Amino acid sequence: MYLKKGMQVEIITGKDKGKTGEILEINRKLNKIKIKSINMIKKHTKPTKENKGGIISKESFIHQSNVKNIDLKKNEKKVADKK
């Protein structure tokens, strides 16, 4: 599947099934992608001089076979053809 940073995708399996989001990062070696506000995990961080510690939420990777591409340009053309 052809995926690129910034593309819109829909989750087809897992706990976030049916949600859509934008690709933030791609790991081609492991075939995994990170999607904005999808597959959120809690991360415990220690306090440092730069930032205070605590529990933060961040995106985790999801396998690329669990997503499908949503090409907005194709959808717009289909809607325009029906009118």
Residue, then its C-alpha position, 0 to 999 in steps of 0.5 A: m500500500y502506498l502511504k505518505k506523511g500527511m495522508q488521511v487514513e481510516i482505521i479498519t481494525g482494533k480499538d479505534k475502528g472507524k476513526t480517521g486521522e492524519i499520518l504523522e510518522i512512518n516506520r518502513k522497516l517495521n511497516k508501522i505508522k503513527i496517526k494523529s490522536i489514534n492508538m493513544i497510550k499513557k507514558h510516565t515521565k520523570p521530572t527533569k530540569e526542563n519539564k515536570g514529570g507526570i503522566i502524558s498521553k501520546e500516539s503509538f504506532i499501528h501496523q499499516s495493514n490495519v488502515k485504509n487510505i482515504d483519498l479526499k480528491k477521489n471522493e470529491k470527484k465522485v460527488a461532483d460526477k453524481k450532481 
